[in-house]
Amino acid sequence: MSLFNFYLSGAGTCVICTKMLKICLSLYRMQVKASAHPIVVSLPLCYYDDTESARASRRQLKDTIYAALFDMNVPAVCAINQATLALYAAQRTSGIVVNIGFQVTSVVPILHGKAMRAVGVEVMGIGALKLTGFLREQMQQNNLNFESLYTVRTLKENLCYVAADYEAELYKDTRASFEVPGEGLFTLSKERFKTGEVLFQPRIAGVCAMGLQQAVALCMDHCHAAELAEDDAWFKTIVLSGGTACLPGLAERLEKELQGLLPPSISNGIRVVSPPYGADSAWVGAKLIGNLSTFPGSWCLTKKQFKRKSRFTLAW
């Protein structure tokens, strides 16, 4: 079993073609015979709405991926979105996944392994790139010289954190240093926790958007109102996903904020889980699927099934 990730930009089809070329090269370098192994594809969280247009776009994306992989003689393909794979990595099949991606953060309710788009997927226009850019601006304002954005990202990953109480943290001595190979020693202070605070207070980075706590609370409120299960337990586990979601203190702060925003009937029993395997959570989730005795089985679509499905779709 092999796992490949897809990320879309504005030129979605071009990105898919590029990724397919990378898959071919990866299989060649690993000396893997494509016809001998099913592939798990981690789909991007895109076309969030439950509208007919969004559903058609998701189908088109999956069909394009299936067709390209089957042209490589892959025997079977399992295409699952990144949020569901991250949830599987946390040993859960139901819950809310908060995926902090490169450009956006998505809050996805999942019940029995299926994304509940009809309930509502909340999307914030803030991702890892915005946090890195904010830290860069803070460093420039403090006359800290650096060579590239890679240096800033490295400092973000090694020095930044989320404060339990932002206002109280402003009065503390929070200086810490980290040596970036090839660039030397950097010392950061308030930038360390201000960067993560952008997730909760986007306005400090000049972004007009709801905070992470508000997006998750809104999603939970929708889940509660939808009454999709016998009780509310299914959406009270919130799994964080993505490299930026590994910021120390993020899970604890989000849980604290949700307790203050939501009524006890919804907030009781809430548990926020840090990325169980860091930035590799989706990969681990796919690995768990690949190790199941039922895999590939019902998890995958074969080339024969895809052709039959395509003929049926064309007939209509």
N, C-alpha and C positions, 0 to 999 in steps of 0.2 A: 504494500500500500504506500502511495506517495501523496504528499500534501502540497498544494500550490495555492498561493494567495493571489487575489485580484484586487486592484485598487483602480478606481475610475477617476478620470479628470473630465474636463469638458468634452474632449475628443474621445469618448468612450470606446468606439470601435477600434481606433488606432491603438489605444492602450491594450485592448484585448489581443490584437494581432502581435504587438510587441511581446506581451506575456507568453503567447503561444510559442514564439520563437525561443524565448528563454526556457520554456518547458522542454522544448526539443533539445536545446543545448545541455540542460541539466540531466535529462535522461541519458544523453550521449556520454557526458562526463562521468556519470555514475555507472556507466555500462549496464544500464537497465533496459531490458527488452520491453518496450511499451506494451506489446501484446500479451505480456505475462502478468501484468499487475493492474488492479483497479486503482483509480485515482480519486482522492478526496479533494474537492476544490472549495476553498474558503471564499465565499462570495462577499463582495463589498456591501455595506449597509447603504443602499441607495434607493431612490424611488419610494420614499417612506410612506406615502399616502395609501389609503385603501380605495382609491378611485380606480375606475376601469382603465384609465390612461396609465396609471402607475403599475397596475397589474400587468398590462400588456407590455410595458417596458421591461418589467422583471422577467416575463416569459421570454421576451426577445433576447435579453442578456443571457439567460440560461441556455436557450436554444443555440445561440452563437457559440457558446463555450462547449456545449455537448458536441455540436457538429465538428468543430475544430479538433477536439480530442479524439473523436471517433475516426476522423481522417488519419490520425496517427496509429490507428488500430488498437487503441486502448480498449480492453474488454468491457469495462464497466466504469461509470462515473457517478460519484456521490457529491452533489453540490449543496452545501449548507452555508447559511450566512454566518458571519464572524461572531455575532452575539450569541447564537445558539451554541457554537463550538466552545466559546468561553464559559458558558453556563455548564456544559458537560464537563469541562475541566475542573469545575468546582463541585463535581459530583451531584449536580442538580439537573432536573429536567424542567422545572418551573421556577420562575422568579423574574426579577427585573435586572437587565444588564445595562450598565452605564459604560458605554464604549467611548473613551476619549481618543478620537482619531487624529489624523494629521491636521485637518482643517475644521472639522466639526465634532461636536460631542452628541451622541445619540442615546436616548433613554428608551430601551426596548422591552416591553412586557412579553414574557414567553410562558406559555402554558402547555405542558406536556410536549416540549420540544418545538412548538409552533409559535412563531412570532404573531402576537395579537395586534395586527395593524388596525383592525376595526376599532379596537379600544383606543388606540392612539399612540404613535411613536413621537416622542418629543425630541426636537432637534435644536441645539444651541450653535450659534455661529462662532464658537470658540473651540480651538483644538490645540494640539501640541505646538504648532507653528506660532500661534498667537502668544503663547506663554514664553516661548524662546525669544520672540521678537520683543516682548515687553522687558525681559531680562536684559537683552542687548541694549535697549534704550536706557535702562537704569544704570547699566555699567558705563555707557557713554557719558551720561550726565555726571557720573562720579569720576570721570577721567581715567577709567580703567581701559587700557589698550589691549586689543586682542587681534589675532590674525584673521579668524574666520568664524562663521556661524557654528561650525563644529565645536569650537572652543566654548562658546556660550552654551550649547546643548550639553556638553560634557559637564560644565559647572552646574547646570540645572539638574542634571541627573544625580550629581554627587553632593551638592550642597543645599539645594532647595527643599523646602518642606511646607506643610500646611499648618498654620497656627490653630490651636484649639480655641483661643480667644484673640482675635486680631488686634483689638484695641489695647489689650494688656501687653501684647507682644511688642508693640511700638515703643514701650518704655524699658525694654530689656536689652542687655548687651548680647547680641546674637552673632557676633563676629565668628567666622570660621574660615579656614583656608584649605585650598586643594591645589595640588600641582598637576598641571596639564602637560603631558609629555611634549617636549619641543617648544613650549611657550612659557614655562616657568610657573611660579607660585601666584595664585590669585586669592585675595581675601574679600569676602562678601559680608555684608551685615544685614540690614533690613531688606535688601533685595532678595534674601533667601526665602522669606515668608511672604513678601509682597507678590512675588511671581505666582505662587499657588493661589493667593487670594483672588486673582483674576477670575478663577472659576466660580467663586461665590459672589464677587462684586465686579462684574465685567466693566462697569463704568470707570474704574480706576485705570483701565487700559483704553478708554475712549470707545468702548463697545456698548451699543444700546441693545441689551438682551437680558433675558431673565437669568438669574443665577442658577447654578447646578442644583442647589437645594430646592428651588422653586420648580424646576423642570421635573425633578424626581417626585416631589410632592404632588404635582399636577397629574403625573402618570399614575401614581398610587390612588389618587382620588378617582380617576377614571376607571381603574381596575375595580375599586370598591363598588362604584355605581353600576358597573356592568354585570355583577353577580354571575360570573362565569363558573364558579365552583361553589361547593357547599359552604365553605368558609373563606376567609381572607388570607389564610396562611400561605397560599401559593405565591403571592406577590410581596411578601414581607422579607424575603431574602434578596438583597440587592448586591449583585456581583459587579465589581469594577473590572474594567478591561482596558488594555493599552499600556504602552510604556509610561506615559505621563501619569496614569492612574496609580503608579507605584510610589508616588511622592509620599514620604512618611507623614502620617497624621491625617491624610485625606479621608480614609474610611471613618475614623473616629469623629472628625469634624462634621462629615455629612450626616452621620447618625445623630449627632447632637442637634444639628440644625433641623432635621426632620422631626425629631421629638418635640421641638418647639413650634413647628409649623402646623403639624397635623393633630386632629383630635385624638384622644386616647383610644377610641374605638378602632382607629387605623394604625396609630403609632405603636401600640402595645405589641411587643414581639418582633419589632424591626431589627434586622441584623445586616450590617453592611460588611461585605467581604472584600478584602484587598485582592488584587489579581493573584490567583493561586500559583501561577507559574510565570509571573511577570509579563513581559511582552510576548511570551511564547504560549499564552493560554489557549489561543485558537489552535495552534499546532498540537498541543497536548490533548485538546478535546477531540481532534481528528484522529489522533493516535489511539485514544480510548475506543472510538468507533471501530477503527480498523482491527482492534484486538477482540472484538465481540464475536461470539460463535455464530451470530446471525449475519455477520458481514462476509461478502457483499450483500447477498440476499435481497431483502426488501429495501435496504438502504440505497441501493444503486439502480441506475438505469443502464441497460445494456444497449448495444448498437441496434439490435433487432427491435427492441421495445421502442427506441427512439424513432426508427424509421416507420414503425407502425403508427406511432403517435403523430408523426409529421404528416403521414398520408391521411389520417383521420381529420387532422386540423385543416388540411388543404381541401378535403371533401366538403367542409362546412364553410 
